[in-house]
Amino acid sequence: MEAVAIYTFKPTEPDELGFEKGSILHVVEMEEDPCWYKARQGLREGMVPANYITLYSHPWYVPKCSRREAEARLLEVDLQTNLDVQPDGAFILRQSENEFGQFSISVKEGSSVLHFRVFSDPNGKYHIWNNKFQSVNELIDYHRHQTIYGDKTLLLRDCMPSKVFGPVGGGPNAVLPDDAHANSGRRAPREVASAAASDSSLPHKKPPSNASSFPPGITSTYLTGRYCVAKFDFCAEFEGEMSFRRGDRILVLGEEDDNWWYAELVDSHAEQSTPSRGLIPANYVELLPPKVTGPSNTSRAPTSLYPA
């Protein structure tokens, strides 16, 4: 994904990538940490602060879109005409569910949806088949004129507007930070472990009494009612997400999917100006044993995203 620098960034760590305001970067990985991306500029590659750049807006990019949601969007039928809303070749670029930080392209073909993994080689070039490109944008532009589906002609086309799902994409454009935050410090750690494996032997829990107040798409599962502790800081990037600090105690209320849980903050080490309920990334937290059922009195100094 192409991005433009809105500030000059001077690296302070060996694995960071410096750049000048106004320069173009190619974001190659959007890791679990929403505040740091891996980007490339020429032959140089490194970590860049997300609030120093803004991704170009694209109608075909839906970052938090599951495989199932992509299929629902692309196979939508107009209830009045009983015709497909989207033409063959309509597509969505989304973050891969299996490889975080990587991309997948979902494409409508007849009455089904094809899912293509976007690969990247050691030189930072992207490909689905043999042809390689400097950016995902170039790959998509190429397959608007050359088939994406082997010997069968299937050209990429932008999605049509939907009455059910609204406008498609738009991209995760960063909110321009104010001057006070222009020199934000680095938040550690960036590397995030995989989500804790769920225990299939646990009984299915009953939905909490206020389950009817859950946002659309949230379901109660066997994890409902379990407590977990935050392993890393998380700053909400989209509406409906909940920020928290490392060491916070969190109650799981339901799930959107395996990667995102709906939860409530029950014991925080920082004053909360954001909602105390919302979606959290599952691999930022660690489930506690079922016998641990309440807030902890232990305190841990949070790692600040911005200097005091």
C-alpha positions in Angstrom: 0.0 0.0 0.0 1.3 3.4 -0.9 1.5 6.2 1.6 2.8 9.7 1.8 4.8 11.1 4.7 3.1 14.0 6.5 6.2 14.6 8.8 9.9 14.1 8.5 11.0 11.1 10.7 14.5 10.6 12.1 15.0 7.0 13.2 16.3 6.3 16.7 16.6 2.5 16.4 18.5 0.4 13.9 15.4 -1.2 12.5 13.5 2.1 11.8 13.2 3.7 8.4 13.9 7.5 8.2 12.1 9.6 5.6 11.4 13.2 4.6 8.0 14.9 4.7 6.2 14.5 1.4 8.1 11.4 0.3 6.3 8.2 -0.9 6.6 5.0 1.0 5.3 1.5 0.4 3.8 -0.1 3.4 4.7 -3.8 3.3 3.4 -5.0 6.6 0.7 -3.7 9.0 1.5 -5.5 12.2 -0.7 -6.0 15.2 0.7 -2.8 16.6 -1.4 -0.2 15.0 1.1 2.5 15.7 4.0 1.1 13.7 4.1 -0.3 10.2 6.9 -1.9 8.2 7.5 0.2 5.1 10.0 0.3 2.1 11.5 3.3 0.3 13.7 2.3 -2.6 16.0 -0.5 -1.3 15.6 0.6 2.3 13.1 -1.1 4.6 12.2 -0.6 8.3 9.6 0.4 10.8 7.8 3.7 10.5 5.3 5.4 13.0 1.8 5.2 11.6 1.0 8.8 12.7 3.8 10.2 10.5 2.2 8.9 7.3 -1.2 8.6 5.7 -2.2 5.8 3.4 -3.7 6.7 0.1 -7.4 6.2 0.1 -8.7 3.4 -2.1 -12.3 2.3 -2.5 -11.2 -1.3 -2.8 -9.4 -1.6 0.5 -11.3 -2.9 3.5 -8.6 -3.6 6.2 -10.7 -5.3 8.9 -12.7 -7.6 6.6 -13.0 -11.3 7.2 -13.2 -13.9 4.4 -16.9 -14.4 5.3 -17.7 -10.7 5.2 -15.9 -10.3 1.8 -18.1 -13.1 0.4 -21.2 -11.5 1.8 -20.3 -8.1 0.3 -19.4 -9.5 -3.1 -22.3 -11.9 -3.4 -25.0 -9.4 -2.4 -28.3 -9.7 -4.2 -30.6 -6.7 -4.8 -33.9 -7.6 -3.0 -36.0 -5.7 -5.5 -34.5 -7.0 -8.8 -33.1 -10.3 -7.5 -29.9 -9.5 -9.4 -26.3 -9.5 -8.3 -25.2 -6.1 -7.0 -21.6 -6.7 -7.9 -20.3 -7.6 -11.4 -17.8 -10.4 -12.0 -14.3 -9.1 -11.2 -15.5 -6.9 -8.3 -12.9 -7.2 -5.6 -11.8 -6.3 -2.1 -8.3 -6.1 -0.8 -8.2 -7.1 2.9 -5.7 -8.1 5.6 -5.1 -11.9 5.5 -6.8 -13.8 8.4 -4.0 -16.4 8.4 -0.9 -14.2 8.0 -1.3 -11.0 9.9 0.4 -8.1 8.1 -0.2 -9.7 4.7 -2.9 -9.1 2.2 -5.5 -11.2 0.4 -7.7 -10.2 -2.6 -11.3 -11.5 -2.7 -12.8 -11.5 -6.2 -16.4 -12.2 -7.4 -16.6 -14.9 -10.1 -20.1 -16.0 -11.0 -21.9 -17.3 -7.9 -18.7 -17.7 -5.9 -15.8 -15.7 -4.5 -12.2 -16.5 -5.2 -9.6 -15.6 -2.6 -6.0 -14.9 -3.7 -3.1 -14.6 -1.3 -0.7 -11.7 -2.2 2.9 -12.9 -1.7 6.0 -10.8 -1.2 9.5 -11.9 -2.0 12.7 -11.1 -0.2 13.2 -8.0 -2.4 9.9 -6.6 -1.3 8.1 -7.2 -4.6 4.5 -8.4 -4.6 2.9 -11.2 -6.7 0.1 -13.6 -7.0 1.5 -15.5 -10.0 4.8 -15.0 -11.8 4.6 -11.3 -12.5 6.0 -9.2 -9.7 5.3 -5.6 -8.8 6.8 -2.8 -6.7 3.6 -2.3 -4.7 0.1 -3.8 -4.2 -1.3 -0.8 -6.1 0.7 -1.8 -9.2 -0.4 -5.4 -8.8 -4.1 -4.4 -8.7 -3.7 -2.0 -11.7 -2.1 -4.8 -13.7 -4.9 -7.2 -13.1 -7.5 -4.7 -14.2 -6.2 -5.4 -17.7 -4.7 -8.9 -17.3 -6.6 -11.9 -15.9 -6.1 -12.7 -12.3 -7.5 -16.2 -12.7 -5.2 -18.5 -14.7 -6.4 -19.1 -18.3 -9.9 -17.8 -17.6 -10.5 -14.1 -18.2 -11.3 -12.4 -14.9 -10.4 -8.7 -14.7 -10.5 -6.7 -11.5 -13.3 -4.1 -11.2 -14.2 -1.7 -8.4 -17.3 -2.6 -6.4 -20.6 -1.0 -7.1 -22.2 1.1 -4.2 -24.2 -1.1 -1.8 -27.4 -0.1 0.0 -26.7 -2.8 2.6 -22.9 -2.4 3.2 -22.5 1.2 2.2 -19.4 2.5 0.5 -16.6 0.0 0.1 -13.2 0.6 1.5 -11.6 4.0 1.9 -8.5 2.7 3.6 -7.2 3.2 7.1 -6.1 6.8 6.6 -4.4 8.1 9.6 -5.9 11.0 11.5 -3.3 13.8 11.1 -1.7 14.2 14.5 -1.4 17.6 16.0 2.0 19.2 16.6 2.1 18.1 20.2 2.2 14.5 19.0 4.4 14.9 16.0 7.4 13.7 17.9 5.8 10.7 19.6 8.1 8.1 21.2 8.2 4.5 20.2 5.9 2.1 21.8 7.3 -1.3 22.7 7.0 -4.2 22.1 6.2 -4.4 18.4 6.4 -8.2 18.0 3.2 -9.8 19.1 2.8 -13.5 19.9 0.1 -15.6 18.5 -3.3 -15.7 20.2 -3.6 -18.1 23.1 -5.0 -21.4 22.0 -8.5 -21.9 23.1 -9.4 -25.0 25.1 -12.1 -26.9 23.2 -13.0 -28.9 26.3 -14.4 -25.8 28.0 -18.2 -25.8 28.3 -20.2 -23.3 26.2 -21.1 -20.4 28.5 -24.5 -18.7 28.6 -24.6 -15.2 27.1 -24.4 -12.5 29.8 -27.7 -10.8 30.7 -26.8 -7.7 28.6 -25.9 -9.6 25.5 -28.7 -7.9 23.6 -26.8 -4.7 23.9 -23.8 -6.1 21.9 -23.0 -4.4 18.6 -24.0 -6.2 15.4 -21.8 -9.2 14.6 -20.8 -10.0 18.2 -21.7 -13.5 19.4 -21.4 -15.1 22.8 -19.0 -18.1 22.9 -17.3 -20.4 25.4 -14.9 -17.5 26.1 -17.7 -15.3 27.3 -17.1 -14.5 31.0 -13.4 -15.4 30.9 -10.8 -12.9 32.2 -7.6 -12.0 30.5 -4.6 -9.7 31.0 -3.2 -7.4 28.4 0.3 -8.4 27.3 0.9 -5.2 25.3 -0.5 -1.6 25.0 -3.2 -1.2 22.3 -4.4 2.1 21.0 -7.8 1.9 19.2 -7.6 2.9 15.5 -11.2 2.4 14.4 -14.6 3.2 16.0 -15.7 0.3 18.1 -12.3 -0.7 19.3 -11.2 -0.4 22.9 -7.7 1.0 24.0 -5.9 -0.6 26.9 -2.5 -0.8 28.6 -0.2 -3.6 29.3 -1.2 -5.2 32.6 -4.9 -4.2 32.4 -7.5 -6.8 33.4 -10.1 -7.4 30.8 -13.4 -9.4 30.7 -14.3 -11.2 27.5 -18.0 -10.6 26.6 -18.1 -12.1 23.1 -16.4 -12.5 19.8 -16.5 -10.9 16.4 -14.2 -13.7 15.0 -11.2 -15.6 16.2 -8.9 -12.6 16.0 -11.1 -9.9 17.5 -13.0 -10.2 20.8 -15.6 -7.9 22.3 -14.5 -7.1 25.9 -14.9 -4.9 28.9 -12.1 -3.2 30.8 -12.5 -4.0 34.4 -9.1 -3.0 35.9 -7.0 -0.3 34.3 -3.7 1.2 35.2 -4.5 4.5 33.4 -7.4 6.9 33.3 -9.7 6.0 30.5 -11.1 8.7 28.2 -12.1 6.1 25.7 -15.1 3.6 25.9 -14.6 0.8 28.5 -16.1 -1.7 26.1 -15.1 -2.5 22.5 -13.2 -4.8 20.2 -9.7 -6.0 21.2 -7.1 -8.0 19.2 -7.0 -11.5 20.7 -3.3 -11.9 20.5 -2.6 -8.8 22.6 -4.1 -10.5 25.6 -3.6 -13.7 27.5 -6.5 -15.7 28.9 -6.3 -16.3 32.7 -7.2 -19.6 34.3 -11.0 -19.9 34.7 -10.6 -19.7 38.5 -9.3 -16.1 38.2 -12.5 -14.1 38.1 -11.9 -10.5 39.2 -9.8 -7.4 39.0 -6.3 -7.5 40.3 -4.9 -5.0 42.8 -1.4 -5.3 41.4 -0.1 -2.2 39.7 2.2 -1.9 36.7 3.5 1.3 35.3 2.2 1.6 31.7 4.4 2.4 28.8 3.5 5.8 27.4 2.9 6.2 23.7 3.8 9.9 23.9 6.4 11.7 26.1 5.1 13.6 29.0 
